[in-house]
């Protein structure tokens, strides 16, 4: 019997637990799930005989040690900042490790130690990062094998609400950590390269410079640029490519209104507002509008928005900025924290709502003196509020990778991500059988 | 004979040195000037018999110790971050200290130790901070003494080029550290209070929400909000005042064009541009404009600027953004560093140019059921490129304060700023004789 130790039972762990327990007999495995909440674990394992609930603190090195020692494989679904200490333990006890998170510099620094310990630390194997790597590399490797030369690669991904449940003027609901959505794009400028020219978009223009994509059967999307598109040149073996761009999808109109939130200052997270606990949503908004002895907050916002082509005012109104309401009661809050509170009240998934994950790649390459274009897209809908699309698209690649490691099908060691054919090909093939499928089109241009 | 130890011979030290040497016989003082450059010291002391040039490193505690021990008073004109270690030495050796800089939390923490050592650490006694404190407190104390209740206090200050030498479309030249000008307003939002409403202006809107002031004989000014106006409520004893606002003056049109620099992303200082050393000004600008296969950088900037009410394009053109030029050659540069290089080439004071310091206060208060308004302004022109207005307005209050301390006219101990009548009254009176004069107007409204 093999043991898998899964750290964390939240969000995407649902899909990992279901997949691995469904395959538990075939793989002869037992799944140990660690979470502080036994209720959360049992709600997902359903007390399956091949599962065990461990309510230890995963961050307590002594408490987790006996379970780590027993495990054949560790999956860390903890917040990314905790992966490093888990990875160090895995090296110490010589256990393979999977995380869906970006490889941090601290994790990268463990590469040689992991190799010496004979273990694999597989990362970036959920979605964005994960399925994007695998589906892009499948096409990049194919084009290379044909002798093609890649000229342009653009890639987009977005977690949205499924069309059937898209019933608010933002055409958006939170399907993941709201804080990340509120802070999206902050920090340095977004950087990409277009026709060999480096391009930088500062945060304050990020939601104003949009790309537009239409996907058959799912309508139109707009995209803002991700922070760093450049690093994917070396990751994907595309050094010297003239154009590379990665973006995040929203539905049309979202970004123009979000840009107004940014312009107003509502998304700032680098200072605390005076007496923030006393602010109602209306007062919060008014703090960013000029003083006027008689004009209402509504009128001042209309002045601010100017020509309102995308019904931006309606979007603010939907968020209950203007209603008489109680103070939000959050002490020492930044504008971003207060905005998040306002958004979560109105843009959360309702009971019965389903989410949607959309991915779209566009490649342009030269082959035999001709220019070719491949597009590849995947749209995946959630099953319900536990097995959301976000949970499935993050969790299933992790779970399939876990299966392959137990089966001895992955020989890799060290700190890795799923960009090798031996890894991505079987995972993409199995995802396809699970409804996470890419549709590819190719044309000469 | 008394000894004054002056640390640093740059910028405003010129006016301190001249003033103290002019008064050296009367005060029976010797001035020891510390700077790494003997040439710089001698260019300012003119080898005056009551001066000594010390080319030690002021940051070397052992090297400065014998001179500190000999001194009756220390003036630190070093960059503000070095004041703390100097202040600690002054406490250790029981020497009074003057700095023109803002009181940092580290300096504030030394208050009790300074009192126990029986010394005064006088800070914020240059200009903004300094003369602004003194001239505001003179009016605030007067109104209070009459029994008036302050309703509104707005205060503005700006270092500009004198009208006679105002010959570029920005109507601006650097009279102080260009880096501070490029980074002005970055960090948290600017915060003030208007009719009891807290107002926050994020950086990206700072140069769009302007105040306008006309000063007789000097024309129009526009002002953007300083970072933190709120702290002046407690400093000036104005707790509970409904309106308090501090701003920085520019000439009309500057801010709208500067706001475009911000929107483009040219002022960002939180990341480094790839291969920055290879960028010409034109390429630097183009990196922030969308890619287009045929449109020129000029046309793309015009698209970006939109309706150009303030001749913004002309302002960009004046900075030589479009000319064929050599790469700027600055490695690992942020956008802000590259922009500074471009600005310094075109917006520095030319030989023979004079600068101008402008300060303007507006007070509204209630007295005996009536509403009163006092305005007070000061416009000071530089003498030449050594005794600039910036040097005189920063250096002279420091020097006068030094004189008063030597004469035993200031009994204060601990960490202080010049907000007490005993301090500000004689200093303002002497500044008036030196051409740094306020003109006050009062009216019922």
Contacts between the chains, C-beta under 8 A, distances in Angstrom:
chain1	res1	chain2	res2	distance
A	187	B	270	7.0
A	187	B	271	8.0
A	188	B	268	7.4
A	188	B	270	5.4
A	188	B	271	3.4
A	189	B	265	5.5
A	189	B	268	6.1
A	189	B	271	6.2
A	189	B	335	7.8
A	191	B	274	7.4
A	194	B	291	4.0
A	195	B	291	5.9
A	195	B	293	7.3
A	197	B	286	6.8
A	197	B	287	7.2
A	197	B	291	5.9
A	198	B	273	7.3
A	198	B	274	5.5
A	198	B	275	7.8
A	198	B	287	5.3
A	199	B	287	6.1
A	199	B	288	7.7
A	199	B	290	7.4
A	199	B	291	6.2
A	200	B	265	5.8
A	200	B	273	7.1
A	200	B	287	5.3
A	200	B	288	5.7
A	200	B	335	7.4
A	201	B	265	7.0
A	201	B	288	7.7
A	202	B	263	7.7
A	202	B	264	7.4
A	202	B	265	3.2
A	202	B	268	5.7
A	202	B	288	7.5
A	204	B	204	4.2
A	204	B	262	7.4
A	204	B	263	6.2
A	204	B	265	7.7
A	205	B	263	6.4
A	205	B	264	7.7
A	205	B	265	6.8
A	209	B	290	6.3
A	230	B	274	7.3
A	262	B	204	7.4
A	263	B	202	7.7
A	263	B	204	6.2
A	263	B	205	6.3
A	264	B	202	7.3
A	264	B	205	7.7
A	265	B	189	5.5
A	265	B	200	5.8
A	265	B	201	7.0
A	265	B	202	3.2
A	265	B	204	7.7
A	265	B	205	6.9
A	268	B	188	7.4
A	268	B	189	6.1
A	268	B	202	5.7
A	270	B	187	7.0
A	270	B	188	5.4
A	271	B	187	8.0
A	271	B	188	3.4
A	271	B	189	6.2
A	273	B	198	7.3
A	273	B	200	7.1
A	274	B	191	7.5
A	274	B	198	5.5
A	274	B	230	7.3
A	275	B	198	7.8
A	286	B	197	6.9
A	287	B	197	7.2
A	287	B	198	5.4
A	287	B	199	6.1
A	287	B	200	5.3
A	288	B	199	7.7
A	288	B	200	5.7
A	288	B	201	7.7
A	288	B	202	7.5
A	290	B	199	7.4
A	290	B	209	6.4
A	291	B	194	3.9
A	291	B	195	5.9
A	291	B	197	5.8
A	291	B	199	6.2
A	293	B	195	7.3
A	335	B	189	7.8
A	335	B	200	7.4
